[in-house]
Structures are given as C-alpha cells and as structure tokens.
C-alpha cells in the first residue's frame, strides 16, 4: 500500500496537474481520468491538493462526516476579501454542521418528492411551449433555445422571481460560479466580485417586498420560506437569504441545462439509445440514471480532511488537513464498478452512480433535475423524428461544470 504522510506535493506516476490543463482536457477529460485511475489514483496537484479518481476512494471521502467544506482561508487566498468570498463562504454548499443543516432545512420542503411532483404540469407546459418555438425555427442552438429555457423557468418559479429575467440570471450567475474552477484569471475574479454585488442588488427588492407582507405563505416560494423562517425565530440573516437565492438559482439551472443538452449530444452518436428513449423501450427513469452517470455535469467537488484517512481501496493514506479534490466524473466511469463504463447503456443495473454526490451535501435539487429531464428528453425525441447536427458542438472551458456552450441542430 502506498502511504503518503505529508501534504507537500509529490510527483505521481502521471504528469497531470489540475492547475495546468491542456486544451484537449476540456473537449474530453475521460482519457485523463482513466490514466489517473489506473496509475496514480491518489494524485498530488501542484498546489498541495490531492485528486481522487477511483470510485471507492471518492465514495469513502465524500461520505466521511469528518471532512469539511468551509474554505474561508483557501478562498481568501484565491479571491481576496470581498463579495465573492462572502458568497462562497455563506451558503450551505460551503458550510459545515450545524450551519449546513440550519440553512438547508428551510428550503428542503421545496425539493421534497411531493413538492416536485406538484410542478409536473408546469414543466410540461414549458416543454410544449418551447418545442413549438424551436419547431418553427428549424435550425437552433439547442443549448440556448431549449435546454436552458426549461430549468431556468422552473427555478425562477421556485425562487419567486420573474421568468423574463432568465437571460440576465444566467449571465450574472456564471460569473459567480466560474471562479470556483482551479485556475481563473484576476479579471474573472474581479468580475465574480462585481457579479455577486449585482446579483444581491437584483434580489434585494424581492426580499424586501416579502418582508413587508403582513402574512406570508412559507410554501409560496423560497424567498417566502426564508422570510417566514426569520419571523419564526430561525437564525437566518438577510444576507444569508440573498446568498441562498443565488446558490439555488445557479444550481437549479446550470447543471440541468448541461444534463439535457449533453444527453441529446451523446444520443445523436448512439442511434440505438436514442430509439430506446423515443419509443419508450427503456423506462425513462432507468435511462436517465445512466445519462446522469455518463455525463456527470458537476465533475469536481472538494473536502478538507480533519484526520488521517486510510483509504479502504489500499491506494494510500490522505493526511489530515489536506485539500481533497473529489472527481465524481471519473468515479462514474470506473471500470472497477461499472462494466464497459465508456459505453452508454440505458438498461444498466445496478447503477450506483455519484452524479448527485453523497453524504450530507447530496444535491438538494436532484428530484427537480430528474423531473425536468425525464419529461424534456422523450418529448424532444418524439416531437422531432429526425435530428441532425448543424455544426460542431462546443464545450465550455470549465473544469468544475462540464457543459456545452453551443449545440447547433437541425430539427425535422
């Protein structure tokens, strides 16, 4: 068993560094992941962090309740003081117990199975409306014209803000998220600081309007639920409410857009799988789990160890006080767990993927994403019996969130 007892970076068996990636990584990171899984599964990056790529190691560290997500010191070094640091240390995504649960419990009811099912009619209305729109267009950018429209409409409704602001929300939200990547320019960090301030200023009038109401229905929308929690004595500040709204807005549309758009992208290369979904030969729930595994829109997560962790796989020891980069995208293609993992197999069973994470930070919006994609994908394939590429697909230069920026299609 390889034992690493210092968190000083050492050269692994693979010349790979998350902080100095080749351009080919963004087009297809999976050969790099396989190389790491096979030859250097506990890989030290140049900043002293450890990258884990095998399924068993990812699962073990992700589920370890002693690991921390609060990154005040690390983010302060990366971002400097200011709004961006405030945001990425104020939300439940980067808060540990008990603050994580204090914040999450307020919005949990909106993402329960019963609440999600109540939105099914709205989802179908949005899907049908945009299918008509893109059908009249003929040639479209599937990302911009369809895949983005459903998730952002739904999350605007859940939060309680106008749908007509969707494009604005996407633009400012991406500037908040992008600095979470391992390497970003000073200009992107400055844009991130400005975007957080701008986003908060946009949301504040909606918060103030709810706070002026004499009576408030906590299930009307997320803003109402958080204001109602304030009134009932729950410790939640106005700033935490604003940051929670930014988090849910970003998380509620970005990864689902990426899931829907990449599903069509990969199905175009697999006519058999496309036909299975179009004809209902495979239950859409089963097919969707395989698409989530295969795509894994959120590719990387992080933890800081508080104790030495002996990896059950025999791959080594991660020291205490180590920044760990968890690569769930690699774990979901680990041939030690998934047979023929590079192939899309819509009937795969079992399919214990980690596309939505694990432990207390498991994705809050996973039932919402499943509902949207399970309705949208079959509807697109049944509405258009012939779908052709009208140009090359383009992936974002983003390490943390893998997504398409363009998917030109011709619909017939």
Buried (B, 14 or more C-beta within 10 A) or exposed (E): EEEBEEBEBEEBEBEBBBEEBEEEBBEEBBEBBBBBBBEBBBBBBEBEBBBBBBBBBBBBBBBBEEBBBBBEEBBEEBBEEBBBBBBBBBBBBBBBEEBBBBBBEBBEEBBEEEBBEEBEEBBEEBBEEBBEEBEEEEEBBBBBBBBBBBBBBBBBBBBBBEBEEBEEBBEBBBBBBBBBBBEBEEEBBBBBBBBBBBBBEBBBEBBEEBBEEEEBEBEBBBBBBBBBBBEEEEEBEBEBBBBBBBBBBBBBBBBBBBBBBBBBBBBBEBEEBBEBBBEEEBBBEBBBBBBBBBBBBBBBBBBBBBEEBEBEBEBBBBBEEBBBBBBBBBBBBBEEBBEEBEEBBBEBEEBEBBBBBBBBBEBBBBBBBBBBBBBBBBBBBEBBEEBEBBEEBBBBEBBBBBBBBBBBBBBE
